[in-house]
Amino acid sequence: MSFDIRQLRYAIAAADHGSFYRAARRLDVEQSSLSRAILKLERAVGMPIFERSRAGVTTTLAGNAFIRGAKPMVATADKLVAMMRAAGQGRAGGLVLGHNSSVSAGNLRATMMSWCDAHPDVEVGCVEADRSILLAGLDTGEIDIAILMGESCHDGFRCEPLWSERILLALPTPHPLAERGVVHWTDLRNERFLFPVADPGPEIRDILLGRLAASGAKPDIRMLQASRETVLSLLRGSSGVSIVCEGSTGASYPDVVYRDTRRTRAGPDGPFRLLAE
């Protein structure tokens, strides 16, 4: 038994309109073409689907059951075609986004939410990991797009600058600088800085070194084998401070406050960049 979706579509239209003529007009095909296709369908299934008369056509008992079963098949086929077309135009399917920074606030979160609202048919998956893992994911195709903090390039992939984010000081509430609305970089020369070894700790450390280089300071920097969340959670008892991007400030931690720093922009081309094929 062999038949195709086109034949099913013709038979459904004929059943709905009670006429080969009206069905052909509705589908914008020749009546003879529709009639031959339905006859081939009946031969394929081995039974008549329609009783024909001068008044039109009616479904046989078996034909009525066949049409009921055919309708969801055609609907599924139409949905599949629509999904494939939308996926080809970037409007449906799946997208895996890799990033090495927090999405609790800031431009990355706002961009992701806006894009998801504009493309509700696209299932978006996120992978937060170190730069090396994200680049490997791009190579294997497990990740479609990576948004990375800092300078980024990778052979075979297009790199585009996206935006700059504010850099803020995270410090325990008893710290003297917590009383200020804005902290100058020169005020941080004698502080102990705590960063995670994992991304984006190294990139933020480099930003800090660049900010303090002009003053000749050699900051006390400790790179910890801990997550960004753990570092911030333990600031209260560590006698240290940390630096975070604006995207991390949507999360709150006990006895930790964020303070703006003077001259916080990382430049028009950073620090966030997009990598994609």
Secondary structure, DSSP 8 states (H G I E B T S, - for coil): ----HHHHHHHHHHHHHT-HHHHHHHHTS-HHHHHHHHHHHHHHHTS--EEEETTEEEE-HHHHHHHHHHHHHHHHHHHHHHHHHHHHTTSSEEEEEEESS--SSHHHHHHHHHHHHH-TTEEEEEEE--HHHHHHHHHHTS-SEEEEESS---TTSEEEEEE---EEEEEETTSGGGG-SEE-GGGGTT-EEEEESSTTHHHHHHHHHHHHHTTT---EEEEESS-HHHHHHTGGGTT-BEEEEGGGTTS--TTEEEEEESS----TT-SEEEEE-
